[in-house]
Amino acid sequence: MMPKQTTDVDRLVGLRITALRKARGLSQTALGTAVGVTFQQVQKYEKGQNRVGAGRLREIARLLEVPVSAFFEEGDGAAAQEQTEVFGFLRAHGAVDLLRAFATIEDDQMRREVLAIVRSAARLGRKKDPEVVVDAIETRPT
């Protein structure tokens, strides 16, 4: 008898555990302690190397204050695609920290200005020609 193999669903669940854990500001150690496993086991769940049992997934969902369905793709339409895209964005290094800091800005005008700065940085990061980047920096309003 062959051992059970992890699947794409196991990897999806793991990625979503990671994103939601980080959004809550929890370490792997804290999550593991709360659900009765080691941080190494949490790492294996998050990488999709080990399957998360139903009872443990329910406990993780409770701790992260989300429904169990948050760990799975729902439907086949645009909503499911959007949900997958959002979790993809949250996997980017620093994304959760950026969102957490952005959410603490109370002034709407300040939020718009921060968003404008981030968008400008993204555009500059996409440009390959160093002269174009220098021109963009030199011509920006002060």
Buried (B, 14 or more C-beta within 10 A) or exposed (E): EEEEEBEEEBBBBBBBBBBBBBBBEBEBEBBBBBBEBEBEBBBBBBBBEBBBEEEBBBBBBEBBEBEEEBBBBEEEEEEEEEBEEEBEEBEEEEBBEEBEEEEEBEEEEEEEEBEEEEEEEEEEEEEEEEEEBEEEEEEEEE
